[in-house]
Amino acid sequence: MKVYLTRLATDRPARALQSLVGGLLVRRALSVDFGLDRNVEIGRDELGKPQLRGVSGLHFNIAHSGDRVALVVDDRPVGIDVQRIGGTSVLVGKRNFHASEWAALCHRRGSEQVAYFHWLWAMKESYVKQTGQGLRTRFSSFYVAAEQGEFRIRGEDGVAEPVHLRLHALEATYVVAVCATSPVPCEAPQEVPISTLRTTVRLPPSSDPAT
């Protein structure tokens, strides 16, 4: 498993630019680290999850928030999310989180509460992306439990799901969560300078992600 992170040149990029850079990051990673053709076809499965066409045994997932684009590649289904901390009311958790998560959130205050909200959201988002169900799965139908220094996903019945979670705090402003059936490495995501993506696909100046 490999996890990557790219930083854009602006902290308020258009969604189209985030998506473009995400696609370039995928192609670079698959070419440089996995030996695939940079023009490998990328499509979606029946649930809408991105997948590689004509390639078996390799899965990927992309996420973006603010000026960060994150990618994970593994030989089993995997999910990733990146959250920019702040800018979202923690009250969103009251409507979307499991009761146990909401209670844990309410025990925190100030910046700690805001950060914890985004940690939970990132981990939950990575899980529903790993399963491929996305927002078809109600966030309140499962919860993140902190147990013996690790995070686990448990269903409403309390049974643990057979997945692994890893949370990476990036400075004080972003958090990346990875969910996989394989153990997730503890190393921080590999930083990929956006300038290296130029060589993946030749872009016209107007759409160059580094400008």
Secondary structure per residue as TSV (DSSP state, phi and psi in degrees):
chain	resnum	aa	ss	phi	psi
A	1	M	-	360.0	139.0
A	2	K	E	-133.9	139.4
A	3	V	E	-120.7	134.4
A	4	Y	E	-126.5	156.3
A	5	L	E	-145.4	132.4
A	6	T	E	-123.7	142.0
A	7	R	E	-108.2	128.9
A	8	L	-	-80.4	166.9
A	9	A	S	-80.7	-9.4
A	10	T	-	-131.0	145.1
A	11	D	S	-88.6	2.1
A	12	R	S	-132.9	60.3
A	13	P	-	-75.9	154.8
A	14	A	-	-71.7	150.5
A	15	R	H	-58.0	-35.4
A	16	A	H	-62.0	-37.9
A	17	L	H	-69.1	-41.6
A	18	Q	H	-58.6	-44.0
A	19	S	H	-66.4	-40.5
A	20	L	H	-60.7	-48.8
A	21	V	H	-64.5	-37.7
A	22	G	H	-58.6	-44.1
A	23	G	H	-63.5	-41.1
A	24	L	H	-66.7	-38.0
A	25	L	H	-64.4	-41.3
A	26	V	H	-59.4	-49.4
A	27	R	H	-64.8	-38.4
A	28	R	H	-64.9	-46.5
A	29	A	H	-62.3	-44.0
A	30	L	H	-65.4	-34.1
A	31	S	H	-76.6	-51.4
A	32	V	H	-72.5	-43.5
A	33	D	T	-102.2	-18.1
A	34	F	T	-123.7	2.4
A	35	G	-	70.6	20.2
A	36	L	-	-90.9	158.7
A	37	D	-	-64.9	137.4
A	38	R	T	-64.7	-19.0
A	39	N	T	-98.0	20.8
A	40	V	-	-54.6	141.4
A	41	E	-	-79.2	132.5
A	42	I	E	-114.0	126.4
A	43	G	E	-131.7	-154.2
A	44	R	E	-136.4	149.7
A	45	D	-	-82.7	-174.1
A	46	E	T	-65.5	-18.2
A	47	L	T	-97.8	-1.2
A	48	G	S	93.9	4.7
A	49	K	-	-80.4	132.2
A	50	P	E	-57.9	141.0
A	51	Q	E	-150.9	164.1
A	52	L	E	-88.6	135.4
A	53	R	T	-86.7	131.1
A	54	G	T	73.2	13.2
A	55	V	-	-125.9	123.0
A	56	S	-	-105.6	154.2
A	57	G	S	75.1	18.8
A	58	L	-	-143.3	127.3
A	59	H	E	-127.6	152.9
A	60	F	E	-146.0	164.5
A	61	N	E	-153.1	144.9
A	62	I	E	-123.3	150.2
A	63	A	E	-147.1	153.4
A	64	H	E	-148.0	148.4
A	65	S	E	-158.1	130.5
A	66	G	T	57.2	-127.7
A	67	D	T	-99.1	17.4
A	68	R	E	-114.9	138.7
A	69	V	E	-124.9	126.1
A	70	A	E	-117.9	148.8
A	71	L	E	-142.4	142.3
A	72	V	E	-131.2	140.1
A	73	V	E	-129.4	134.0
A	74	D	E	-152.5	170.0
A	75	D	S	-89.0	4.4
A	76	R	S	-134.4	162.4
A	77	P	-	-53.0	137.4
A	78	V	E	-146.6	155.0
A	79	G	E	-137.0	150.7
A	80	I	E	-143.7	149.3
A	81	D	E	-144.6	148.2
A	82	V	E	-128.0	135.9
A	83	Q	E	-126.8	132.7
A	84	R	E	-85.2	123.5
A	85	I	S	-76.3	127.4
A	86	G	S	104.4	162.7
A	87	G	S	89.8	-8.4
A	88	T	S	-124.5	132.5
A	89	S	-	-68.3	133.6
A	90	V	T	-65.5	-14.3
A	91	L	T	-64.1	-19.4
A	92	V	H	-58.0	-32.0
A	93	G	H	-65.2	-31.6
A	94	K	H	-62.6	-34.5
A	95	R	H	-84.7	-22.8
A	96	N	H	-117.2	-23.1
A	97	F	S	-87.3	160.1
A	98	H	-	-66.7	152.7
A	99	A	H	-56.3	-38.2
A	100	S	H	-67.8	-35.5
A	101	E	H	-70.1	-41.3
A	102	W	H	-63.3	-39.6
A	103	A	H	-63.7	-43.1
A	104	A	H	-64.9	-36.8
A	105	L	H	-66.7	-40.6
A	106	C	H	-68.5	-19.4
A	107	H	T	-79.2	-8.0
A	108	R	-	-104.6	161.5
A	109	R	-	-137.2	156.2
A	110	G	H	59.8	-139.5
A	111	S	H	-64.4	-30.4
A	112	E	H	-65.2	-39.9
A	113	Q	H	-66.5	-42.4
A	114	V	H	-62.5	-45.3
A	115	A	H	-63.6	-42.9
A	116	Y	H	-64.8	-36.7
A	117	F	H	-56.9	-47.8
A	118	H	H	-70.7	-32.5
A	119	W	H	-59.7	-50.0
A	120	L	H	-60.7	-46.5
A	121	W	H	-60.9	-43.3
A	122	A	H	-62.9	-42.7
A	123	M	H	-67.4	-41.1
A	124	K	H	-66.6	-41.1
A	125	E	H	-63.8	-42.4
A	126	S	H	-63.3	-34.4
A	127	Y	H	-68.1	-47.6
A	128	V	H	-69.9	-24.0
A	129	K	H	-76.6	-34.8
A	130	Q	H	-64.6	-40.9
A	131	T	H	-73.1	-20.2
A	132	G	T	87.1	-2.4
A	133	Q	-	-83.1	-24.0
A	134	G	G	56.7	-142.3
A	135	L	G	-75.3	4.6
A	136	R	G	-66.1	-23.4
A	137	T	S	-92.1	123.4
A	138	R	-	-67.6	131.1
A	139	F	G	-60.1	-27.9
A	140	S	G	-81.0	-5.0
A	141	S	G	-86.2	-1.1
A	142	F	E	-152.7	166.3
A	143	Y	E	-143.8	156.1
A	144	V	E	-92.6	125.7
A	145	A	E	-116.7	132.0
A	146	A	E	-90.7	115.3
A	147	E	E	-136.2	119.8
A	148	Q	T	51.1	45.8
A	149	G	T	79.3	5.6
A	150	E	E	-127.6	159.9
A	151	F	E	-103.1	139.0
A	152	R	E	-131.1	154.0
A	153	I	E	-100.0	127.3
A	154	R	E	-126.2	142.4
A	155	G	E	-78.0	178.2
A	156	E	T	-59.5	-27.1
A	157	D	T	-82.6	-1.1
A	158	G	-	86.8	-4.4
A	159	V	-	-76.2	132.6
A	160	A	B	-73.3	137.9
A	161	E	-	-80.8	147.8
A	162	P	S	-79.2	59.6
A	163	V	-	-134.2	162.8
A	164	H	E	-115.3	143.4
A	165	L	E	-119.7	145.6
A	166	R	E	-141.6	133.9
A	167	L	E	-115.3	131.2
A	168	H	E	-120.8	117.5
A	169	A	E	-87.2	126.2
A	170	L	E	-106.7	106.8
A	171	E	T	54.2	-135.3
A	172	A	T	-117.3	8.4
A	173	T	T	-116.4	-15.7
A	174	Y	E	-136.5	155.7
A	175	V	E	-139.3	139.7
A	176	V	E	-117.6	133.2
A	177	A	E	-121.8	137.6
A	178	V	E	-123.6	136.8
A	179	C	E	-128.5	131.0
A	180	A	E	-155.2	161.0
A	181	T	S	-79.6	-21.2
A	182	S	S	-87.0	152.2
A	183	P	-	-57.9	137.7
A	184	V	-	-94.3	126.7
A	185	P	-	-57.5	148.5
A	186	C	-	-84.3	-11.7
A	187	E	S	-64.3	147.4
A	188	A	-	-64.1	155.2
A	189	P	-	-55.4	146.1
A	190	Q	E	-74.9	122.8
A	191	E	E	-75.9	128.1
A	192	V	-	-116.0	108.5
A	193	P	-	-58.1	136.8
A	194	I	G	-63.7	-24.3
A	195	S	G	-63.8	-27.5
A	196	T	G	-74.8	-15.7
A	197	L	G	-77.8	-17.4
A	198	R	G	-59.7	-33.0
A	199	T	G	-81.1	-8.0
A	200	T	T	-73.0	-49.2
A	201	V	S	-139.3	134.8
A	202	R	-	-74.8	119.5
A	203	L	-	-108.0	146.1
A	204	P	-	-67.9	151.9
A	205	P	G	-52.7	-35.5
A	206	S	G	-67.3	-21.5
A	207	S	G	-114.6	10.3
A	208	D	-	-65.2	119.3
A	209	P	T	-65.4	-12.9
A	210	A	T	-89.0	-3.2
A	211	T	-	-102.3	360.0
